[in-house]
Amino acid sequence: MTIRLIVTEKPSVARDIARVLGARKRGQGYIDGQGVRITWCVGHLVELAPPQTYNPAWKSWRLDNLPMIPERFDLQPRSGATDQWQVVRRLMGDASLVDVVNACDAGREGELIFAHAYQLASCQRPVQRLWISSMTDGAIQEGFARLRPGPSMQPLEDAARCRAEADWLIGLNATRAMTVRLRDSGGGALLSLGRVQTPTLALIADRETEIEGFEPRTYWHVRAQLETDAGTWEATWTRLDARGRPLKPPAKGSEPADDAWPDRIWEREVAESVLARLQRAPTGVVHKVQRRDKREPPPLLY
């Protein structure tokens, strides 16, 4: 009897697939039936090994141990998930397997979760990829009818491995370097640095510095209440470009120069001179009227 092993990321997904494929027999950490066996990884079941597994000296947080760069990265089961790892490893080593289906989430991390478990289990069976974004019965059935060859997902797996190994190299080395430096200067806090969190924190810190250093400037608007037989409205004075056309306001979210704001007058004397010209000429001519319906989407969330 041959068995197809299906590996999911979460137990809930395994139950949905088992229901659609007709697998009913429940075992410890897997579901069996109809020629398939379904198990799960509970997230990142396998992770990159810590520094001391490569070199015992790397267990000590010392600057002379840095940088820590393994020749190759080793894997180990995640702490607290060894029981499920034993199940997955045993099932991947079953001699009756005909192939293994990667049914982890469709994305880079789902590819990595499966690849790490497959590698650490030393599994040699052919791999098929279930690629679906919906867990409806129809989507699951269609996905199994159109399984992708595992090797076709190699570029995505490579990207996922690169992300994980970059996190290890930057996070562990930078965290230790900064923490030891702080400790040597009398501080005792852990300074956590990372490939994503540190540049993100820098963006927030830079923006906060800009806000704290902001210096307000006074500017003036000149507005007039205009009246015709057709009605009354308020008009705002704006500067014109070199061709005599009104300047457009800067785009939202930009950091424009002062002269990019067409309706702002930065000198009080200029505003007063514009106002004086309006008062000396109480009538005017409408040169152009434009009217249009406009759809504007709601602003993005903060």
N, C-alpha and C positions, 0 to 999 in steps of 0.2 A: 504493500500500500504506500502510495506517495502522498506527501503532504505539502501544501503551500503555506508558508509562514507569512503572516501579515503583521507588521510592526507599526503601531500607532504611537502618537505622542501622549495621548491622554486616555484614561480608562473609559471616559464617556464616549469618545470616538470609537473605541473598540466595541463597545456595546451596540452602537448604531450600525456599524458595519456587520457585526455578528447577526443582528436582527435581519438585515437585508439579505445576507448570504445564507441564512438558515442555520447558523451555528448555534447550538443550544446547550452543549455540555460545558459546564463551568469547572475549571481547574484552579489551582493555586497560582494566580497571576496570569491566567490566560483563559480563552474560550475556544472550544473545540467543536468540530462537526462539519459535515458535508465536504470533507476533503481539505478543509482549511483550519489553520490554527492561528488565533489572533492574540497577540500580547501587546504590551505598552511600555513606554519608557519613563512615564511620569516626569515629563520635562527633560532636562539635561541629565540623563541617567549616568552618563560617562563624562568626565571632565579632564582637562589638562592636569597633569601631576604637579604638585608643589615643588619649589626649588630644591628642597633637601633630598628629593628622590634622585636627582641628577648628581649632586655633590653634597656630602654631609656638611661641608663647611658653609654651604649656602643657607643653612638653618639660622646662622648667626647674622644679625643685622649689623654689618660692618661695611664701611665705605670701600675697604680694600677687596671686598668680595664682588664689587660691582664693576662692570655690568654683568649680569647673569644671562648668558646666551647659550642655551642648550644646542648641541649639534643637531638633534632631532627632538621632537616633543613626544613624551610618553603620556599614556592615558591611564586613568584609574576610575573605579566606580565612585560615584558621588557619595559622600558621607551621609548615612541615614537611609540609603537606597540599595544597600547590598543585597537584601532579600530579593527584590525585584530583579536586580542585575543577575543573580544566580539563575532565576527563571529564564530570562532572556538569553543568557549565554548557553544554557542547556538546550533550549529550543533551537537556537541557531546552529548548534552542533549535532542535531538529530540527523542520523544517516538517511532517514526516509524523506528528507526535504528535497523537493524538485526545484524550488526557487523561493526567493524572499521578496515580498512586496513592501516597499517603503511607503507607508501610509501616514507618515508624519505630516504636519501642517505644510501646505504648499508655500514654500518660501525658503529663504536662505537658512534660517535657524532650524527649520524642520529638516533640511538636508543635512545639516551638521549633526543634529541629535542622532539621526539614523547612522550616519557615516562613522561617528565615534563608536557607537555600540557594535556595528558590523566589524570594524577594525579590531577592537579589543577582544571580541569573541573569536577572532581568526576565522570568520565564516568565509567559505569559498563558493557558496551557491550563487547562481545568477540572480541579479537584482532587477526587479521591475518597479516603476514609479507610478503610484496613484496620485494624480494631480487634479484635485477638485477644490473648489472654494465654497461649496455648499454641502450640507449634510442631509439634504432631503433624500428620500429613497431613490428617486429618479436620478439625482446627481451621482449617488454612489454606484448605482447600476451602470450608468453611462461611463463613469470613470474606470470601472473594472473592465468594461468592454473596450476601452481605449488606453490600456496601460502603456506607459512610455518605457523604453529601454533604460535601465539604470545608467549606463555610460553616457547617455545624452545629457544628463544633469551634471556632468563633471565640472563644467565651468562654474556653476552655482555652488557646488561643493568646495571648489578651490577658493572662491570668494569668502565662503563661510569660515573655512580654516584660516584664511589670512586674517579675517576679523578677530577670531578667537586668539590666535597666536600674537597678533599685535596688541591685544588687550593684556595678555600675559606679560609680554616684553616691556611695554610702556608702563603698565600699572604697577607691577611688582618692583621694577628697577627704580622708577621715579618716586614711588611711595617710600621705599626704603631710603633712597638718597636724601630726600627732603626731610624725612623724619629724623634720620641720624644727624643731619646738619642742625636741625632745631634742637635735638637733644644735646649736641656738643656745645650749643650756645646757651644752654640752661633751660630750655623748654622741655616739656614732657608729653606734649600732645602728639597724637598720630595724625600726620598730614596725608590724607588719601588723595592720590592723583590717578588719573586715568586717561585713556585715549579720547573718550567722549566727554567725561565730566569736567576735565580741566579746561579745555577750550570753551565749553559751554559756560562754566563759571567765569572765565575771563570775559566773555561777552557781557554777562550780567554785571560784573564789576566795572568794566569800562563804561557801560551805560549809566551805572549809578554815579560814577565819577563825573560824567557829562552833566547829569542832572544837578549834582551838588555844585558844580562849577558854572552853572548857567547864570548869565547876567542879563536881566530883563532890560529891554530898551523901549522907550516910549515912541509911539508913532501915531499918526493922525489919519482919519478918514474924512473925506468931504462928501457929504450926502445932500441931495436936494430933493424936495418934494415937487414933482412935476405934475402938471394938470393939463388935460385936453378935453375936448368934447366927449371923447370915448371913455374917459375915466382918469383916475389919479394913481400915481405910483411913485416909488422912491428909487432914485438913481444914485449910483456911486461913481465918483470920479475915478478914472483909471488912466494910467500912462499909455501912450501909443508907441508902436514900434517905428522903425525908420520909414516904413511905407504907409504910416498913418493908420495902422490897424490896432485894435486893442490887444494888449499883451494877455497871454493866457496865464492863469495862476499856476504855481508849481504843482507837481504831482503829489498826491498824498504819501506821507511817509518819507519824503525826500528832505534833504538838508540844503535848501536853496540859499543863494546869496541874497543880500538885502534888496538889490534892484530886481530880483525875480518876482517880487510881490507887486503886481501892477496897481493895486488899490491902496498901498501903504505909502504915506508921505512921512519921511523920517525927520524933516526939518519943519518946525512950527511956522517959520516965516514963509516957506513955500505953500503950506496949507492955507495960511491966511491970505496969500496973494491969489490963490485959486478961488477962495471964497469971495474975495473982493471983486474979482472979474464976474462971478455969477451974480452978485448983487447989483453990479452996474448994468447987466444985460438980463433983465427979468424975463425976456422971451427968447425962444430958440427955435431951431428947425430939427425935426426928426428926419434923419437921412436914410435910415434903414430899420426895418422891423422884421424879426425872425420869430417864428413860433413853431415848436415841434414837441411831440410827445416823446418822452424818454423813459426807458426802463433802467433802474439802478438796483443791482443786487444788494442784499444786506451786507454790512461790513463783516470781515472775518473775525473769528473769536480771538481774544487776546491769548 
